[in-house]
Every structure is written in C-alpha cells, then in structure tokens.
Amino acid sequence: MRIFCMICLWVAVSGVSAQQYKSYRTLCDTTLMSKELGYARGAEIIVPFNWQREYPAAYPLLFIFDKQNERSFRHMLYTIDYLTINDQMPACIVVGIDAGEDRNRYLETQLSTADSNGRMEENERYLLDELIPYLQENYQAGDFILLVGHSRYGYFVTHMLSAYPETINAAIAISPFFRQKKVQLVDSLMSSKAGTFPRVQYFCASMGNDFQAEMQTIDSAILQKKIAQTNLVIRSANFPQAGHTATPGLTFGQDLYAIFEYWSESQNSYLNDPGANPILMEPLMNDNAVHYGADFPFSLGILNGKGSNYFFEEDYPKAIEVWNYMMQFYPNFSEGWLYIAECKMAVGQNWDAEREKFLNSISDSEIYSDTEKAELMDYLKELQP
C-alpha cells in the first residue's frame, strides 16, 4: 500500500523545494509600467506551488506594498507560506510592489486635497484599473482583494478600504497614520460603505511607538461603537514600546489569521469530525463564499487528509467522493486519480477512466519532478493486474 507515502508529496514537491518557500514559488520578479503614474515599479509575483496557467482557478489576491523593504517583505512572505502550509489561510496570488523612488513614495501616498502635488488618486487608478485587472486576466487572481501596507502605505490601504469597499475586501495597516490635511481616515471609515455588504470585510490596524495618538483614535471609535457597520470586522493591536520597523514582525501573522480564521475553522471542523459525510463539504464551502464574497476551496491538504481518513477506515465510497471533489480543484495533483483507482479496486469497480485521467494529468502536471513522475508511473504499474 503506497498511498500513505504519496500523500506527503503536496507539502514537499521537489520542484518546489529548490525555491525559498514550501507552498509558493516566485513566478516572476519584474517591473510593471504604470500609465497612471507615468513610471515603472518593481513587482514580484508569487504563486501557489500547484498554480498552472492552463488550469482555471480564482485565488485570493494579496498585495504587499513597499517591497523594496526587503527584510519586512520576506518576513511577510515566509509568514504567508507558514500559515498556508498549516491550512490556516487559503493559497493566494501574492504580489509585492515597490514604492516609487525618492519623493515618489511620498507623493503616491498623498491625497491631492492635502497636497496639490499629491498623486494618491493616480496610485488608486493604477491599482484598480491596471494591476488588478492585469493579474485577474493573466494569473488566475480572483475577486477577493487584500491590501497590506506599512507606514505611509498603511494610510494608503486604509484609504482604499474606505473609498472602494465594493472592491477591497480587507486591509492590514501596520504603523499607519490616519490623518492628512482635510482628511481623517477613521472618520472616513465610519461613514463609508465598508461593512454594509452581505460579505464580511476586515480592517486590521497595529501601532508601534510612533503614532500612539492615532491608535487611541481608532480604539476610541471601536469602544464607543462609532464604527457600527455590521459586517466590518476591526482588529487593533498596540505595541507601545516597539519601533516603527518592528511592527510588521509583531502583528502580520495575527492579522492574517484573524482574516482567514472563519475559512480555517470551517475546513478543520470538517476534517476532524469523524461523522462528517462528503456531502457536507458543499454547504460549508457555500457558507465561506457568503462570508468572504468569494469562493475559496478547502486546501489540498485538508481534502487529501479527509479522503485518506476514509481510505484507512475502508470506507471506500466516501474516499472516492472526497478525492473526486479534490481533483476538481487540484487537477494537477495527478496521484489523486491513483488513490481513487485503488479505492475502486478494493470494491471491485472498473478504474479504466481513472487510469486515463491519471495519464493525461501527469503528462501536463508541473508540480512533480521527473523522478517523482517515474515513481508515480511505477505506482500505476503496481495497481495494474
């Protein structure tokens, strides 16, 4: 029985192990020209390890601004990788964006109402009209948009959630300020439409030792229930002795966990419920879709694990059902067809269709090394009479 050994491939694919991350890989590190801003900005596009252009998907889209701050940016990527591999957040398309050079960073986060030279409005259009559509068209990014910004870009992502709540699902603002001339973002957030939609939206704000008065403003608004939107979840965290550059390391993982806790709890409750039938997956996923306003499939690890539980309990019909469901979302996880084949063999069913699906999948799959593909072909030979 080889199934137990093969289950681990999804977390340790050798084609991925050469990368820095366990569950992601850098697809490209490039520059993207902005028509709105009139200059190019560095961009790194990181995709889940099982991402393949020809397979349709709709991954959550997570932007991290200020990519040029290498230490902070890499910490965030490793945090995303860690939470993803541990099934605490769904696999995402992660895009790191450099700030403009020199004075451009200030101008692209400054409203024109506060500074006549401010270009935040152009930066908004760059994100909404250029970047997001480009990534959705070319990289299988979905409609769930999460923005992460530190310092001046903490202001920017707060503004974006307040000004464009129909598009932005969540914002993580780390050591931000909330005021520019004629604009107080806490007031803007309170009067915005964020949290008035059927889906739940998230705003996470954390502060170090710099803008403590700003932290008091949002905490006071929360305590006094001035921010009363039903579906706006606000998380605040204060680290009054922490330096400005330390706060990303203190709060980012907690913020991500808070945003995706509903999804994680849903799929883990399904995995850990010994009486849960495969049919229960669909209503749980529908609940997630209503909650987030976007479809997030259960993770490959959870679906594979549930199928394996049924397999080892010799409940082969349920294992087949779960693994068939898994293959809808993860078609390049070729070995899944062999798992289904082994179940069908156990109950005396024909598995010619699974053999063909496996052969078609393995020929196209990009997640296996040549050695692993050879091992899977040997596995197929062992199953064949």
N, C-alpha and C positions, 0 to 999 in steps of 0.2 A: 504494500500500500504506500504510494508515493505522495499522496495528497498533502500530508502534513508538512513535508519539506517544501513543497511548491508554494504553499500558502504564503511563505515569508518573502517571496520574490517582490511583492508590491512595495515593501519598505527597503529593499536592498538590491534594486536592479543595478547591475554592474555598469550599464550605460549611463547611470546617474551618479554612481559612486565616485566617478572622476570629477564631478562637479563639487562645489563647496557645500551644497545642501543635500539633504536626504530626500526631500519630496518636491524639489523645484530644480529648475535649470535656467540659466540665463540664455535667452534666445538671441538677443542682440543688445549691444551697447553702442549706441549711435547718437546722432544729432538729428533733431527734427526742427525744420524751419517753420516759423510762425508767420503767417500773413498778417495777423492782427498786430503782433508786437514788432514785426519787421526784423527779427533776428532769430538765429538758431539757438536751441537749448539742448544740452546733453540729456539723453534719455536711455535708461536701461529697462528692458522688458524681460520680466522673469515669468516663466510659465510653469504649471504643474508638470511633474515628470511624465505623466501619461498624456500630455497635450499632443495632439496631432492635427495638423491643419485640415485634413480631409474629413475628420470626424466632427459632426455638428455638436456644439456644446454652447453653454451660456454661463461662463464663470463670473463670479463677482469681480468687480474691477476696483482695485485698491491703489490709490495714488499716494506716493510719499514725496513730498516736496523737499527742496534743499538737499538733493542727492549729493551735491559736492561736499557736504559734511560727511566724509567717508566713515568715520567711527560710528556716528549716530545711525547712518543709513544701514551699515552692515549689521549693527545690533538689531535693528528692526527686522531686517530680512531673516536673521537667524531665529528671532522670536516667532515670526510668521511660520517659518519652517518647523520649529519645535511644536507649536500648537497644532499645525496641520497634521504632522505625523502622529500626534497623540489624539487625533479626532476631536479636538476642541474648537476647530474652525474649519469651514469648507476650503478646499483648494481654490485659489484665486489667481487672476492675472494681476501681477504686481508691477507697477510702473514707477520707477524713480525718475524724478525730473529735477534737473539742475535749476537753480535760481539764475536770473540774469547776472552778468558780471558787473562788478563795481556798483555804480549808482543804480543800475537797472533793477537790482533786487529791491531797493527801497521804492522805486517808482512803481514797479509792478505789484506792489502790495499797498499802494497808497491811493485812496479814492480821489478823484478829481475835485470832489466837493471840499476836500480837506487841503488839497494842494493842486494848483492849476496844472502842474506838470505830472500829476499822478496818472498812472496807467493801469490801475486795477481793473477798470472796465474792459480794456483790451485783453488783459490776462483772463478775465472771465470768459470772454468770447473765444479765446484760444483754447481754453479747457472744454467749453460746452460745444463749440461749433467745429473745432478742428480735432483735438485729441480724442475725445470720447467717441465721436463717430468713426474716426480712423481705426481705433482699437476694436470697436464693435464689428466693423466690416472686415478687418484683416486678422484679428487674433482671437475671435470667439469670446470676446468680452460681452457680458450680459448687461442687464439694466440696473443691477444693484451697484451703486457707486459709493465708495468710502474714501474720504479725504483725510490725510494725515499731515499736519503742519506744526512746526516748532517756531516759537518766537514770532517774527513778522508773518510767517506763513500760518501760524496759529490764528492770527487775526483773519487772514485770507480764508481759511477753511470754515471758520465760524461765520464769516460774512456769506460764504457760498451756501451754507445750510440755511441761513436766514433768508437770503434773497431768492434762492432757487430750490425750495423744498420739494417741488414736484419732480426734480431730477436727482438731487443729492439725498441719499438715504442715511448717511452717518458721517460725522466729523469727529476727529480726535485732535484737539487743540492743546498743545503742550507748551507751557510757559508763554501763553499769549498775552497780549494786551487787548482790551476791548474798546478803546476809545481812539477816535481820530476827530479832528475838528468837525463839528456839526453831526457827529455820529457816535452813538453809544450802542455797542452791539448787543448788550444784554437787553436793552430796551427794544432793539430791533428784533431779537429772538422772541421776546414776549409777545410782540404784536404781529409776528409772521404767521404764515400758514403751516409752519413746521409742526407736525404732531396732530394735524387736523385731518389727515388722510386715513383710509382704512388700515394701511400698513403702519407698523411701528418704526419710528425714526430715533436715532441715537445721537446725543451730543456728550462727549467726554472732554472735560477740561481739567488740567492739572497745573499746579504752580509750584515753583521753587521759591527762592528767597528774593525774587526781584519784584514782581507785580502783585504784592500782597493785597493792596487795596482793591485790585481788580478781582481777586479771589473772593474777597468779602462781598463784593457787589453781586456776584452770581450766587454765592451761598445764601445771602440775604434774600434774593429773589426766590430761591428754592424754598427756604424756610417759611417765607410769607406767602407761598403758593401764588406768587405773581406770574410764574410760568406755569400755566394751568392746562396747556394742551394735553389732551388725554393720551395721545399716542406719541408723545415726545419723552423719551427716557433720558434723563440727565444724570451723569455721574461726575462728581467733582472729587479731586484728591489734592491735598495740600501738603507740601514738604517744605516748611518754612526755613529750614536750615540748609536746603540743597541748592547747589549752584545752578546757574541757568543751563549749563550744558549737561548737567547730570540728570535732569528730569526725564528725558526720554527713556533712560535705562530703568527708572523707578516705576514708571506708570504704563508704558506702552502695552506690555503683555496683559496687564489687568484690564485695560480698556478693550483690547480685542476680545478677551474672554467674556467681558460683560456684553459686548455686542452680539456675540455668537453663542452665548450660553443657551438660549432657547433651542437653537438647532442642535447643539451638542447633547443637551439633556434629552431631547426627543429621540435621537438615534441611539443613544446609550441605553435609554429605558427599553427600547425595542430589543437591543442586543441582549440585555441582561434579564429580560422577562422570559423564563423558560416556557411559559404557556402561550407566548405571542405567536400568532399564526402569520404566515407571509402576507395574507390579505390585509393585515393591519398597517403595513408599510404605506399604502396609498393614502389613507386618511391622515396619517402622521405627516407625510410629505405635503399634503394639501394644507394642513394647518401651518406648516412652515412657510408655504408660499403666501398664505394670507398674512402671516405675521411680518414677513420681510418684503412682501410685494414682489417677490422673485422666486423662481424655482431653484432650490439647492438640493440635489440628490444626496442621499446618505453617502458617506465616504466609502471608498473601495474596501478599506479595512473592516468597516462595520458589516457591510453586505457579505463580504467573503467570510468573516467570522461567524455570522449567523448561519450561512449555508454550511459551514464546517461543523457547527454545533449539531445541526440536524443530521449531517452525514454520520458523525460518530455515534449519534443516538440511533442510527439506522432508520431514520425517518426520511427515506429517500425522496418521496414525492414532495415534501416540503423543501428539502435541499435543492431539488431541481427547480422549484418555483422561485426560490430566492436567487439562485445563481442565474436563472434566465433573466430575472429582473436586473441583476448586476450587469449582465452583458449588454443590456440596453444602454446603460450609461458609460460603461467602460469597455467598448468593443475591442480595443487593442490589448486587453488583458487576456490573451489567447488561451491560457491554460484553463480559464473558466469553462470552456467548451469540453475539455477533457474531464473536469470534475463532474459535469452533467453526464457525460458519457459513462463514467464509472458508476454513477447512480443508476442509470438506465440498465447497465449490465447487471447490477445487483437485483433488479426487479424483473429481469428477463425481457426488457424492451429493446427494440432496434435503435441503434445510435448512429446510423449512417449520416443523418443530417448533421449531427454534432461533429463527426469526422470532417465533413466538407467545410463546415463553418470554421473549425479549428485551422484547417489548411489555408483557407482564404485569409483568416485573421493573422496567422503567424507570418505569412508572406508580406503583409502590409505593416505589421506592428513595428514601431520604432523604439519600444521600451526594453527590448531584450538584446543582449549581446549575441554574437554568433555562437558562442559556447552555450549559452542558455537556450537558444533556439534548437541546438543539437540535442540538448538534454530533453527538451520537450518532445522532440521527434522520437527519441528513444522511449519516452513515456507512452507515446501513442503506439509504438510497436508492441510494448508490453500489454497494452489493452486489447490489441487485435488478436483474434483467435489464430 
